[in-house]
Amino acid sequence: MKESAVEKKWQTGRAKVEYMKEFPGMLAPDARTDSGETHTIREGITLHIYDDGAFAFSPDLRNDPAMLGQSLLAARDLLGSAHADAYTKLDALIEEDDRMKRLARREKLLSAIANNIAEMPELREEIPALLNKVEREGPGCDVTSIMNADDD
């Protein structure tokens, strides 16, 4: 059986998070006693950059993947020259994760249609009508007007 996009998305997301947690040069905040440069990345998050290119976030962000990712990206200007290859790999992982997220959403939408079309044959008319309406009015348009009046 072919691996689903949802499963692939989970795998790419996990690979991205694991890479961020092991980002080259990143240390635990208490791993070094020398001071290095200190920068505030965002409220409550400090970046310590050491002379050898190693760095640490304080507090430790390795258990908060969303904040770690945001902080790594926010610190790119400060860390990018010393860790260019690591950022290139992170960018590729983020791009692949975003691509798989989009693919997984498409798979879920198409699966929902396929799984419900037999019980709701009106979808055969409503889906093209919806697509036409979105084309005319844009995303987020009111969908209730395209639903069959029999459903009231």
N, C-alpha and C positions, 0 to 999 in steps of 0.2 A: 504494500500500500504506500502511496506517495505521501511524503511528509507534508503536513499542512503548513500553510503560511503562518498560522498562529503559533505552531510549535517552533518554526524557524525564527519567528520574532522573539519568542521567549529565549531561544538560544543566543541570538545576536545581542539581545539586551543583557543577558547574563555575561557574555564575553566582554561587552563594553564596561560593565560594572567591575568585573574582575580586573580588567586592565587598569581602570582608574584607581582601584584600591592598591594596585602594585605599580603605580606610575613610576617610571624610572626617576630616581633621585629623591623621591618623596620618603620622608622619614616620619616616625611617630613624633609628636611634639616634645616628648621628654627624652628623645634619643641623643640629643647633643646638649652640651653645657655651654659651648661658645655662643655668643650672641648673634653674630651676623647682622644682616640688614633686616629691618622690620617694616612691614607695610600693612596697612589696613586694606583688605580686599573688599569687604563689605561690613556692615554693622555687625560687630560681634565676632568677626573672623580676621585673624591676623596671619600674615604670611611671613615666615622667617626664611631668609635666603642666606646660605652659608657660602664662605669663600670658595669652596670646592664645587659649587653648583647644586649641592644637595639643598633640600628645602623641607619645610614642615608647615602645616596649617595648625593653628591653635584656635579653637579646640580641635581635637582629632576628628576629622570628617570621614574617616574610612567606613564608618557604620551608617553614614547618611549619604547614599549614592547621589541623590538629587543635588544636595548642597555641595558635595565633592565635585561633581561635574561642573556646576555653575562656578565654583571657586577656581577650578583648574582653567576654565575658559577665561574667567576674569583676570587671572594671573598670567595669561599668555604673554602680554607685553613685557612682563618682568622675567619670565622664565623661558620664553620662546627661543632665545638665542642659545641658551645652554642645553635646551631639551627639544630642539627642532624635530628630530626624528620621532621622538615620543609624541609630540603634538600632531605630526603627520599621521601617525598610526591612530591616535585618538580621533582625529577628524574622519578618517576612513571608517572607523567603528561607529561613530555617530551617524555618518551618512548611510551606512548599511542598516543600522538600527532604524533610522527614519524610513528608509525604503521598505524594510520588512514590516514596519508599523502600518504603512499605507497599504501594502499588499494584504496584510492580515485583516484590515478593515474591509477591503474589497471582498475578500473571501467570505467574511462574516455576512456582509450584505447580500452577496449573491447566493450564499447558502440559505439564508433566511427566505429569500424569494423562492428558490428551488424547493425548499421544504414546505412551503405554504401555498404554492400555486395550485395544487390539486384541490385544496379545500377552499381557496379563494380565487376562483377563475377571473373575477373582476380585476385582479392585479394585471392581467394581460392588457387591459385597456388603460388602467390607471398609471402604470409605470411609464408608458410613452407620453401620456398626458402630463405627468409630473416632470419628465425631462424637458418637454416643450415649455412648461411654465417656468421652470428654473432658467431655461435659456432666455426667456423673455424678461423675467422679473429678478432673477439672480438667486443665489443661495439664501436659504432662510425664508423663502416665500411661504405663504399660507397654503397648506396642502389640503385643507378641508374642502375647498371648492372643487377639487378634482375627484373626490370620492363619490361613488355612485349614490344617488339620492335614496336608493332602496335601503341603505344602511341606517337611516334615521329612526 
